Amino acid sequence: MAAERTENDMQIPTTASMGAPSSGRSILGTRIDVVDYDQAVRRIVEWGRQHYARFVCAANVHVIMEGYDDAEYREMINQADMVTSDGMPLVWMLRAQGHRASRVYGPDLMRLLLETCEREGLSIGLFGGSPRVLDQLLCAIQKQHPNLSVAYACAPPFRELTPAEDARIVQDIEDAGVQILFVGLGCPKQERWIRKHRDLLHLPMLGVGAAFDFIAGTKRHAPAWLQGIGLEWLFRLLIEPRRLWRRYAVHNPRFVVFAALQLLGAKNFQL
């Protein structure tokens, strides 16, 4: 049973206290919160300390376009407790709307949280990836953060879980005393999983996409200069063309067109 949101709970920064949702922070109808790494880490760590059920989404073009095509998914993201600007195109859109936005990239946010949790004694959990990736991720975390408590780690099967399996996972996470859970199932699966379980678990959950692979070293990271000019997608496409070509071929051109229409005021994408 999820913890009820009390008056004290509301003192912790939430989407409402950040001024969202608002039309100025809408990208094609999906809310993006203007936060930096320091703000995001502080809020998530405090939520973890207080055992507050929270949903954190690191949004990129893929998330925005999934939301554009699926109103139910868009509404789910808009109801998250924090939505960061994971991709540079989103940062540019926010800046074009007059906001002092910076990128809060899922893998880097996860790294900062691992470091902070180790220093401040919070336990973390990992849910997602394949058994091989999860094993390598655990090795990498142990090497980089030897004093960090990894209370739970699970690579679920690549199929729909039975109700009994799902209930067991929820119970195992609760029993392990996890304070922050990283979910690496990929978009849109991870966001749907977090939203489904937000009212069942007493902790913040973050959808971090390919962060498991990047930190584990099973996938190559785009160079910083490519990330800075918004071409990380091209690097990933060249590395994994068979898996990613359809996503980028469909979503990216449409995003450019619709983003331009929004900035020109030709189409209304209010929240």
C-alpha positions as CSV (number, residue, x, y, z in Angstrom):
1,M,0.0,0.0,0.0
2,A,1.4,3.4,-1.0
3,A,2.2,6.0,1.7
4,E,-0.5,8.7,1.8
5,R,0.6,12.2,0.8
6,T,0.5,14.2,4.0
7,E,1.0,17.9,4.6
8,N,4.7,17.3,5.3
9,D,4.9,15.4,2.0
10,M,3.7,18.5,0.1
11,Q,6.7,20.5,1.5
12,I,8.9,18.4,-0.7
13,P,9.2,20.0,-4.2
14,T,6.8,18.5,-6.6
15,T,5.7,19.3,-10.1
16,A,3.2,21.8,-8.7
17,S,5.8,23.6,-6.6
18,M,8.1,23.8,-9.7
19,G,5.5,25.8,-11.5
20,A,4.5,23.0,-13.8
21,P,2.4,22.3,-15.7
22,S,2.4,25.5,-17.7
23,S,2.2,26.4,-21.4
24,G,5.7,27.8,-21.3
25,R,7.0,24.4,-20.4
26,S,5.0,22.4,-22.9
27,I,6.7,20.6,-25.8
28,L,4.1,19.3,-28.2
29,G,1.8,19.0,-25.2
30,T,4.2,17.1,-22.9
31,R,5.4,18.9,-19.7
32,I,9.1,19.4,-19.2
33,D,10.3,20.8,-15.9
34,V,13.1,23.3,-15.9
35,V,15.5,21.8,-13.4
36,D,19.3,21.3,-13.3
37,Y,21.3,18.3,-12.1
38,D,21.7,19.7,-8.6
39,Q,18.0,20.4,-8.1
40,A,17.1,17.0,-9.5
41,V,19.5,15.1,-7.3
42,R,18.5,17.0,-4.2
43,R,14.8,16.4,-4.7
44,I,15.2,12.7,-5.6
45,V,17.5,12.0,-2.7
46,E,15.1,13.8,-0.3
47,W,12.2,11.8,-1.7
48,G,14.2,8.6,-1.1
49,R,15.0,9.5,2.5
50,Q,11.3,10.2,3.2
51,H,10.1,7.0,1.3
52,Y,7.8,9.0,-0.9
53,A,6.3,7.3,-4.0
54,R,7.6,9.4,-6.9
55,F,7.8,9.0,-10.7
56,V,10.8,10.6,-12.5
57,C,11.0,10.7,-16.3
58,A,14.0,11.7,-18.3
59,A,12.3,12.9,-21.5
60,N,13.9,13.0,-24.9
61,V,12.4,13.3,-28.5
62,H,11.3,9.6,-28.3
63,V,9.2,10.3,-25.2
64,I,7.8,13.5,-26.7
65,M,6.7,11.8,-29.9
66,E,5.3,8.7,-28.1
67,G,3.2,11.2,-26.1
68,Y,2.2,13.1,-29.3
69,D,0.9,9.8,-30.8
70,D,-0.6,8.4,-27.6
71,A,-2.7,10.7,-25.5
72,E,-2.9,8.2,-22.6
73,Y,0.9,8.0,-22.5
74,R,1.3,11.8,-22.7
75,E,-1.1,12.3,-19.8
76,M,0.9,9.7,-17.8
77,I,4.1,11.7,-18.4
78,N,2.4,15.0,-17.5
79,Q,1.3,13.5,-14.2
80,A,4.9,12.4,-13.3
81,D,6.6,14.1,-10.3
82,M,9.5,15.3,-12.3
83,V,10.2,15.3,-16.1
84,T,13.7,16.3,-17.0
85,S,15.0,17.5,-20.4
86,D,17.1,14.5,-21.3
87,G,17.7,15.5,-24.9
88,M,19.3,18.6,-26.3
89,P,16.4,19.3,-28.8
90,L,14.2,19.7,-25.7
91,V,16.7,22.1,-24.1
92,W,16.7,24.2,-27.3
93,M,12.9,24.2,-27.3
94,L,12.7,25.4,-23.7
95,R,15.3,28.1,-24.3
96,A,13.4,29.3,-27.4
97,Q,10.4,29.7,-25.2
98,G,12.4,31.9,-22.8
99,H,13.5,29.4,-20.1
100,R,17.0,29.0,-18.8
101,A,17.1,25.3,-19.4
102,S,20.0,22.9,-19.2
103,R,20.2,19.2,-20.0
104,V,19.5,16.6,-17.3
105,Y,20.6,13.4,-19.1
106,G,19.3,10.1,-17.6
107,P,22.7,8.3,-17.6
108,D,24.5,11.3,-16.0
109,L,21.7,11.8,-13.5
110,M,22.0,8.1,-12.5
111,R,25.8,8.5,-12.1
112,L,25.3,11.5,-9.8
113,L,22.7,9.8,-7.8
114,L,24.9,6.7,-7.3
115,E,27.6,8.9,-6.0
116,T,25.3,10.8,-3.7
117,C,23.6,7.7,-2.4
118,E,27.0,6.2,-1.6
119,R,28.1,9.3,0.2
120,E,24.8,9.8,2.1
121,G,24.1,6.1,2.9
122,L,20.9,5.5,0.8
123,S,20.3,2.1,-0.7
124,I,19.4,1.7,-4.4
125,G,17.7,-0.9,-6.5
126,L,18.0,-1.8,-10.2
127,F,15.2,-3.2,-12.3
128,G,15.7,-3.9,-16.0
129,G,18.2,-4.9,-18.6
130,S,19.3,-8.4,-19.5
131,P,21.0,-10.8,-17.0
132,R,24.3,-10.1,-18.7
133,V,23.9,-6.3,-18.7
134,L,22.8,-6.4,-15.1
135,D,25.7,-8.5,-14.0
136,Q,28.2,-6.1,-15.7
137,L,26.3,-3.1,-14.3
138,L,26.6,-4.5,-10.7
139,C,30.4,-5.1,-11.3
140,A,30.8,-1.5,-12.6
141,I,28.9,-0.1,-9.6
142,Q,30.8,-2.1,-7.1
143,K,34.1,-1.0,-8.6
144,Q,33.2,2.7,-8.8
145,H,31.1,2.9,-5.6
146,P,32.4,0.2,-3.2
147,N,30.4,1.6,-0.3
148,L,27.1,1.9,-2.1
149,S,24.3,-0.4,-0.9
150,V,22.7,-2.1,-3.8
151,A,19.8,-3.7,-2.0
152,Y,17.9,-5.1,-5.0
153,A,18.7,-6.1,-8.6
154,C,16.4,-7.8,-11.1
155,A,16.5,-8.4,-14.8
156,P,12.9,-9.3,-15.6
157,P,12.0,-11.7,-18.5
158,F,11.3,-10.1,-21.9
159,R,7.6,-10.9,-21.7
160,E,4.5,-9.8,-19.8
161,L,4.8,-10.7,-16.1
162,T,2.1,-12.8,-14.5
163,P,0.2,-11.1,-11.6
164,A,2.0,-13.4,-9.2
165,E,5.4,-12.5,-10.6
166,D,4.6,-8.8,-10.5
167,A,3.4,-9.0,-6.9
168,R,6.5,-10.9,-5.9
169,I,8.8,-8.2,-7.4
170,V,6.9,-5.5,-5.6
171,Q,7.2,-7.4,-2.3
172,D,10.9,-8.1,-2.9
173,I,11.7,-4.4,-3.5
174,E,9.8,-3.4,-0.4
175,D,11.5,-6.1,1.7
176,A,14.9,-5.1,0.5
177,G,14.5,-1.6,1.8
178,V,15.3,0.1,-1.5
179,Q,15.2,3.9,-1.2
180,I,15.7,4.8,-4.9
181,L,14.9,2.5,-7.8
182,F,16.4,2.8,-11.2
183,V,14.3,1.3,-14.0
184,G,16.0,0.5,-17.3
185,L,13.3,-1.1,-19.5
186,G,13.4,1.4,-22.3
187,C,10.8,3.9,-23.5
188,P,7.8,3.6,-23.3
189,K,7.8,0.4,-21.3
190,Q,9.7,1.8,-18.3
191,E,7.4,4.8,-17.9
192,R,4.3,2.6,-18.0
193,W,5.8,0.2,-15.5
194,I,6.7,3.1,-13.1
195,R,3.3,4.6,-13.4
196,K,1.6,1.3,-12.7
197,H,3.7,0.7,-9.6
198,R,3.9,4.3,-8.2
199,D,1.1,3.6,-5.8
200,L,2.5,0.3,-4.7
201,L,6.0,1.3,-3.7
202,H,7.3,3.8,-1.1
203,L,10.2,5.2,-3.1
204,P,11.1,7.4,-6.1
205,M,11.5,5.5,-9.3
206,L,13.5,6.8,-12.3
207,G,13.2,5.7,-15.9
208,V,16.8,5.8,-17.2
209,G,16.7,4.1,-20.5
210,A,20.1,3.0,-21.8
211,A,21.9,4.1,-18.7
212,F,22.3,0.5,-17.6
213,D,24.2,-0.3,-20.8
214,F,26.3,2.8,-20.7
215,I,27.4,2.5,-17.1
216,A,27.9,-1.3,-17.5
217,G,30.1,-0.6,-20.6
218,T,28.0,-2.9,-22.8
219,K,27.2,0.1,-25.2
220,R,29.4,2.9,-26.4
221,H,28.6,6.4,-25.3
222,A,28.4,9.2,-27.8
223,P,31.3,11.7,-27.5
224,A,30.5,14.8,-25.4
225,W,30.8,17.1,-28.4
226,L,28.2,15.1,-30.4
227,Q,25.9,15.2,-27.4
228,G,26.4,18.9,-27.1
229,I,25.2,19.6,-30.7
230,G,22.2,17.3,-30.4
231,L,23.6,14.5,-32.6
232,E,23.8,11.7,-30.0
233,W,21.0,10.0,-31.9
234,L,23.1,9.8,-35.0
235,F,25.9,8.1,-33.1
236,R,23.5,5.6,-31.6
237,L,22.0,5.0,-35.0
238,L,25.4,4.2,-36.5
239,I,26.1,1.8,-33.6
240,E,22.7,0.1,-33.7
241,P,21.1,0.7,-37.1
242,R,18.9,-2.3,-37.2
243,R,17.3,-1.6,-33.8
244,L,17.0,2.2,-34.0
245,W,16.6,3.2,-37.6
246,R,12.8,3.1,-37.5
247,R,12.5,5.1,-34.3
248,Y,14.7,7.9,-35.7
249,A,13.4,7.8,-39.2
250,V,9.8,8.2,-37.9
251,H,10.1,10.4,-34.8
252,N,13.0,12.9,-35.5
253,P,11.7,14.5,-38.8
254,R,8.2,14.8,-37.3
255,F,9.5,16.4,-34.1
256,V,11.4,19.0,-36.1
257,V,8.2,19.9,-38.1
258,F,5.9,20.0,-35.1
259,A,8.4,21.9,-32.9
260,A,8.8,24.5,-35.6
261,L,5.0,24.9,-35.8
262,Q,4.8,25.3,-32.0
263,L,7.5,28.0,-31.9
264,L,5.9,29.8,-34.8
265,G,2.5,29.7,-33.0
266,A,0.9,27.9,-35.9
267,K,-0.2,25.0,-33.8
268,N,-1.5,25.0,-30.2
269,F,0.3,22.5,-28.0
270,Q,-0.9,23.7,-24.6
271,L,-1.0,21.4,-21.6
